[in-house]
């Protein structure tokens, strides 16, 4: 058999495709499969560690998903790979993976809500707790913040710090001005594809706390109960005890969503690895089959309760890094085939195998929660106008029903997602100094300064 590098080079040149494409696809299936099996073993061992030794229990809803994944892993280790069994396992694993992905979106929406109430509680803090107010002149504070913002020359870092500073300072923009900034930014997406527009719309809805997933995925009752307290509170006439109770609710909810995010990430990594193995398993080369049997033995022992990890994983050190290096080096040919030789793939009756490899490529990538199928679509400006109009209507309704503090919190978060309004040292200096000068009291000023300083690195 020719060296895989020779085969890849010939595919790039369009030579001997009827021979080279099948060989290359089988080689990539084996490569992805072994890489995914190593990841599966590592993810499974970490999950077992958490439950057995750290006494970390999964949320009851997520435990159900873990149990399904564990059952599919057991079937994988049994070695029953009829096309029908494989197809059923793939479908069940995809269902679990998509459920995890949607639940993560729900948790992200909960985090976005909490950011809004963190802003509100921070601004109320000086009314109920002692905050040491420093007497440093606003000009000096502004210069300090300016020095932090521009301490690096990289524009992306500078812009991010400007946004951070603006969001921490008192918001003095009107609701109309915010909407104008949003409309202007939407206009920049003219002639963009649907995914870019939808992503920007999602970012704005997420930042403003307006994004909601299907209720069937928003299953974490304990967090929602705490958030309901925060959502329904009257912050305009709040008393001390109520403030401290709400702050406790916020802190408890924040810890819960942090744990849930970690939990879902671990489960998704497990699901990704399992699905990648299931998608490639039946296409392994003889050498790939031999390599993968060794890793399957590790997984079997993990399931059976083997706790000596040094013994189990001995001899595998560095293997996953080498596999990852090969994948990064070789998977670009997949994109060449996708772009130029789809017809040949169809003629060779390899469409299913090829589509599975494209999906596996996404599963083995850096984005844990990536969608399995990337949509490609072109749209006209009418779609952009529709999205922009709907967001403007929903934002107006949000502002109408929100109190002064909540509306300012929403504005602060939206400004973090919009292009920077300021660019020069002078513009930033004047904005920061004016914002500090316009603080209603010493407590508001000091809280703003403290929040920015927490971001210093």
Secondary structure, 3 states (H helix, E strand, C coil): CCCHHHHHHHHHHCCCHHHHHHHHHHHHHHHHHHHHHHHHHHHHHHHHHHHHCCCCCCCHHHHHHHHHHHHHHHHHHHCCCCHHHHHHHHHHHHHHHHHHHHHHHHHHHHHHHHHHHHHHHHHHHHHHCCCCCCCCCHHHHHHHHHHHHCCCCCHHHHHHHHHHHHHHCCCCCCHHHHHHHHHHHHHCCCCCCHHHHHHHHHHHHHHHCCCCCCCCCCCCHHHHHHHHHHHHCCCCCCCHHHHHHHHHHHHHHHHHHHHHHHHHHHHHHHHHHHHHHHHHHHHCCHHHHHHHHHHHHHHHHHHHCCCCHHHHHCCCCCHHHHHHHHHHHHCHHHHHHHHHCHHHHHHCCCHHHHHHHHHHHHHCCCCCCCCCCCCCCCCCHHHHHHHHHHHHHHHHHHHHHCCHHHHHHHHHHHHCCCCCCCCCHHHHHHHHHHHHHCCCCHHHHHHHHHHHHCCCC
